[in-house]
Amino acid sequence: FGNDLYNLLAVDGPANQEKGSASAAYWLPTNSEYRCDYVARQIGVKDKYQLTVTSQEKDAMLAVLHTCPGQAVPAD
C-alpha cells in the first residue's frame, strides 16, 4: 500500500504536512481544479484496498463529485 504508485503522488512538503492523514472530510487540495481527480483517486485506492469510508468522508466526496459529472476513477 505505502509503495503502490497508484497511491503515491508527488507533492511539496508543506502540502503533504497540511494534509497529514486527513480524509476528504477534513482536507481537500487548495487547487479546486484538482479536487475531482484527487477524490476519484481516493475512491480508487479505497476500492483497491477495500478501505472503509466514513459517512462524513462519503458526503465530502459526493459534494466534490457533483461538481464534475463523468469523472472517471483512474486506472491503477
N, C-alpha and C positions, 0 to 999 in steps of 0.2 A: 504494500500500500504506500509506504513512505517513499519508495524509489520508483513508483509507477509514473512514467512520463505523462500518462493521461491525467494524473492527479497533480502534477507539478507545473507551476507557471513561474516564469522569470518576472520578478517584481523588485522594486527598490526596497532597501531596508526599512525606511520609515513606514511605508505602506504595509509591509509584512508585519511589523510590530504593532501597527494600529489595528490590524485585523485580528492578530493572535489566533485564538481558536474559536472566535465568534462565528456563529451561524448567520445565515441570511436574515434572520430575525433581528440581529443586533448590529450587523455590519454589511454594507454593500459598497462597491467601488465608488469613489468620488466621481469618476468619469461615467456619467449617466448613460453615455452611448455604449458602454461596455457591459452594463448590467445584464442585458438579455443573454449575452454569451456566457457571462460569469454564472448566472443562475442555471442555464442549460447545462453547463459543465458540472455544476454541483449535483444536479439531478442525475446526470450520467454516472458520476462517481458513486453516489449513494446507491444507485441501482446495481452497478457493477459489484460493489462490495456488500450489498444487502444491508446498508446502514439505515437506521431509523431517522425519521423526520418528526420534529415536534409540531404541534398544531400552530404555534407561533411562526415557526420556520416555514411551514407549508403556506400560511397566509401571506407571508412576506414574498415567497417565491411566486405565488399566484398573482400577487399585485404587480410584480415586475413583468411576468409573462403576459399579462393582459395588455401591456404596452407594446408588445412585439409579437403579434399573432403570426403563426407559421414558423416560429423559432425552432430550429431542429436541435436535438441533443447531438453534440459532436461524437463522431465515431472514435472508439478507443484504439 
